Amino acid sequence: MATTHTALIDSVPTRLLIGGGWREASGGARFEVSDPSSGATLTTCADATPDDGLAALAAAHDAQAGWAATPPRERSEILRRAFEALIARTDEFATLMSLEMGKTVAEARGEVAYGAEFFRWFAEEAVRIHGRYSVAPNGASRLLTMKQPVGPTLMITPWNFPLAMGTRKIGPAVAAGCTMVVKPAHETPLTMLLLAQVMQESGLPDGVLNVVTTTHSGALCEPVIRDPRLRKLTFTGSTQVGKVLVEQSAEQLLRLSMELGGNAPFLVFEDADVDAAVEGAMLAKMRNIGEACTAANRFFVHESLADEFAAKFAARMGALVVGEGTREGVDVGPLITARARDGVDELVRDAVGRGATVLTGGAAVPGPGFFYEPTVLAQVPADSRCLTEEIFGPVAPVCTFTDDADAVAKANATEYGLVGYVFTNDQNRMLRVAEAMEFGMIGVNTGIVSNPAAPFGGVKQSGFGREGGFEGIDEYLETKYVGIAL
């Protein structure tokens, strides 16, 4: 690690943030945070215990009443200052994310811009929370509704977008007047800890945001979830873990936001611009090294265009430079762990064993680090695991379809329903297909759907609730009705 990187790592707080103070874990344990490009240890962080989780919840509970009473404009200004601080420190956050997660610095800069925008968006929404007043139909009373904060919220964030997955939860909670306990992924805790410091510096009161890092996520989170002081749980991660959390949350009937797994189809119809579709495919597949719930997982191309699309796609993928994310000229960084890399390779081996053709890539890159070659597979059999399981890596299986009905049927043949992509120049087809696809988000002639001003979320086993857009703040607000007799 370069000297400049050492200085950056040393500047990040690595203890728990509880009630406005930074403290070691109650058991004194710490865990290592590693660089996935080399396996080297970057630093260590406090390894919180269940008692620390409950202490963080107590701090959030104690701060809730005062925070809810804080004027909306004050909450708005805190978010605005935090937005400006993130933009001013873009390079710092980008380098930190590249070191602990593996994505290139260039891509990490994009995440800072995207993540910071949630703070700006919800700074503007904080002062627009409103209810309504109306006359009862019989004229005998008046109906008043008001919006109030849900209350203390547990936020469990993933490792793949260490900043943005935090800001799109923290932003609306701050705007709505909710206090928080944040449990970031143990693979990438540093970005969240630095973000928490920025929030403190931006004027967030003590106890509103509490951060507990741990390698024992289940043991820490379950007692917090079952504690009656908690009122909401929001989680981004796998469907398997999400189901466990939903079950645990039933005891307290918590408000829930679940952004879970995906298996995104990418449809290219016969009237599509092939070059534009390839460009969109590169964005949809290779954002974040393919380690994204929105990543295109299954490419279905009309049989008349399949060979051309696959060849051009493979040429683009094969030209990407693989290496350490902090180095200039690198396009593709490492996967997060050896287990993740080996899991991707297992899916490729399965497809090839069933008859798929490797057009480019198809193998792990020798270490150190957890790299995998950008890969395009053609003639992928329908029973291949890579068509039913989330790949979470730089692998693109290409299949064919015959007509619109076949395309939609293949797209919908999954228990997941987060996002789908459609490339067509026929406006009527675009509307018909978008309406028929069973997904919470549809990208038409684009490989990127994420936008802080739009509601992000899925259907079926991709979860429920929305983050971002006008809908995002409603997840942190309760509606109270007051009937006034005359």
Secondary structure as the mmCIF struct_conf table of DSSP 4:
data_model
#
loop_
_struct_conf.conf_type_id
_struct_conf.id
_struct_conf.beg_label_comp_id
_struct_conf.beg_label_asym_id
_struct_conf.beg_label_seq_id
_struct_conf.end_label_comp_id
_struct_conf.end_label_asym_id
_struct_conf.end_label_seq_id
HELX_RH_AL_P HELX_RH_AL_P1 THR A 3 ASP A 10
TURN_TY1_P TURN_TY1_P1 SER A 11 SER A 11
BEND BEND1 VAL A 12 VAL A 12
BEND BEND2 ARG A 15 ARG A 15
STRN STRN1 LEU A 16 ILE A 18
TURN_TY1_P TURN_TY1_P2 GLY A 19 GLY A 20
STRN STRN2 GLY A 21 ARG A 23
TURN_TY1_P TURN_TY1_P3 SER A 26 GLY A 27
STRN STRN3 ARG A 30 SER A 34
TURN_TY1_P TURN_TY1_P4 PRO A 36 SER A 38
STRN STRN4 THR A 41 ALA A 46
HELX_RH_AL_P HELX_RH_AL_P2 PRO A 50 ALA A 68
TURN_TY1_P TURN_TY1_P5 ALA A 69 ALA A 69
BEND BEND3 THR A 70 THR A 70
HELX_RH_AL_P HELX_RH_AL_P3 PRO A 72 ALA A 88
TURN_TY1_P TURN_TY1_P6 ARG A 89 ARG A 89
HELX_RH_AL_P HELX_RH_AL_P4 THR A 90 MET A 101
HELX_RH_AL_P HELX_RH_AL_P5 VAL A 105 GLU A 125
HELX_RH_3T_P HELX_RH_3T_P1 ALA A 126 ARG A 128
STRN STRN5 ARG A 132 VAL A 135
TURN_TY1_P TURN_TY1_P7 PRO A 137 ASN A 138
BEND BEND4 GLY A 139 ALA A 140
STRN STRN6 SER A 141 PRO A 149
STRN STRN7 THR A 153 ILE A 156
BEND BEND5 TRP A 159 PHE A 161
TURN_TY1_P TURN_TY1_P8 PRO A 162 LEU A 163
HELX_RH_AL_P HELX_RH_AL_P6 ALA A 164 ALA A 176
TURN_TY1_P TURN_TY1_P9 GLY A 177 GLY A 177
STRN STRN8 MET A 180 LYS A 183
TURN_TY1_P TURN_TY1_P10 HIS A 186 GLU A 187
BEND BEND6 THR A 188 THR A 188
HELX_RH_AL_P HELX_RH_AL_P7 LEU A 190 GLU A 201
TURN_TY1_P TURN_TY1_P11 SER A 202 GLY A 203
HELX_LH_PP_P HELX_LH_PP_P1 LEU A 204 PRO A 205
TURN_TY1_P TURN_TY1_P12 ASP A 206 VAL A 208
STRN STRN9 LEU A 209 VAL A 211
BEND BEND7 THR A 215 THR A 215
HELX_RH_AL_P HELX_RH_AL_P8 SER A 217 ILE A 225
TURN_TY1_P TURN_TY1_P13 ARG A 226 ARG A 226
BEND BEND8 ASP A 227 ASP A 227
TURN_TY1_P TURN_TY1_P14 PRO A 228 ARG A 229
STRN STRN10 LYS A 232 THR A 236
BEND BEND9 GLY A 237 GLY A 237
HELX_RH_AL_P HELX_RH_AL_P9 THR A 239 SER A 249
TURN_TY1_P TURN_TY1_P15 ALA A 250 LEU A 253
STRN STRN11 ARG A 255 GLU A 259
STRN STRN12 ALA A 264 VAL A 268
TURN_TY1_P TURN_TY1_P16 GLU A 270 ASP A 271
BEND BEND10 ALA A 272 ALA A 272
HELX_RH_AL_P HELX_RH_AL_P10 VAL A 274 MET A 286
HELX_RH_3T_P HELX_RH_3T_P2 ARG A 287 GLY A 290
BEND BEND11 ALA A 292 ALA A 292
TURN_TY1_P TURN_TY1_P17 CYS A 293 THR A 294
BEND BEND12 ALA A 295 ALA A 295
STRN STRN13 ALA A 296 HIS A 302
TURN_TY1_P TURN_TY1_P18 GLU A 303 LEU A 305
HELX_RH_AL_P HELX_RH_AL_P11 ALA A 306 GLY A 318
TURN_TY1_P TURN_TY1_P19 ALA A 319 ALA A 319
HELX_LH_PP_P HELX_LH_PP_P2 LEU A 320 VAL A 321
STRN STRN14 VAL A 322 VAL A 322
BEND BEND13 GLY A 323 GLY A 323
TURN_TY1_P TURN_TY1_P20 GLY A 325 THR A 326
BEND BEND14 ARG A 327 ARG A 327
TURN_TY1_P TURN_TY1_P21 GLU A 328 GLY A 329
STRN STRN15 VAL A 332 VAL A 332
BEND BEND15 ILE A 336 ILE A 336
HELX_RH_AL_P HELX_RH_AL_P12 ALA A 338 GLY A 353
TURN_TY1_P TURN_TY1_P22 ARG A 354 GLY A 355
STRN STRN16 THR A 357 THR A 360
BEND BEND16 ALA A 363 ALA A 363
STRN STRN17 ALA A 364 ALA A 364
HELX_LH_PP_P HELX_LH_PP_P3 VAL A 365 PRO A 366
BEND BEND17 GLY A 367 GLY A 369
STRN STRN18 TYR A 372 TYR A 372
STRN STRN19 THR A 375 ALA A 378
BEND BEND18 GLN A 379 GLN A 379
TURN_TY1_P TURN_TY1_P23 ALA A 382 ASP A 383
HELX_RH_3T_P HELX_RH_3T_P3 ARG A 385 LEU A 387
TURN_TY1_P TURN_TY1_P24 THR A 388 THR A 388
BEND BEND19 GLU A 389 GLU A 389
BEND BEND20 GLY A 393 PRO A 394
STRN STRN20 VAL A 395 PHE A 401
BEND BEND21 THR A 402 ASP A 403
HELX_RH_AL_P HELX_RH_AL_P13 ASP A 404 ASN A 412
BEND BEND22 THR A 414 GLU A 415
STRN STRN21 TYR A 416 GLY A 417
BEND BEND23 LEU A 418 LEU A 418
STRN STRN22 VAL A 419 PHE A 423
BEND BEND24 ASN A 425 ASN A 425
HELX_RH_AL_P HELX_RH_AL_P14 GLN A 427 ALA A 436
BEND BEND25 MET A 437 MET A 437
BEND BEND26 GLY A 440 GLY A 440
STRN STRN23 MET A 441 VAL A 444
BEND BEND27 ASN A 445 ASN A 445
BEND BEND28 GLY A 447 GLY A 447
TURN_TY1_P TURN_TY1_P25 PRO A 452 ALA A 453
BEND BEND29 ALA A 454 ALA A 454
STRN STRN24 PHE A 456 PHE A 456
STRN STRN25 VAL A 459 LYS A 460
TURN_TY1_P TURN_TY1_P26 GLN A 461 SER A 462
STRN STRN26 GLY A 463 PHE A 464
STRN STRN27 GLU A 467 GLU A 467
BEND BEND30 GLY A 468 GLY A 468
TURN_TY1_P TURN_TY1_P27 GLY A 469 PHE A 470
HELX_RH_AL_P HELX_RH_AL_P15 GLU A 471 ASP A 474
TURN_TY1_P TURN_TY1_P28 GLU A 475 TYR A 476
STRN STRN28 LEU A 477 ALA A 485
#
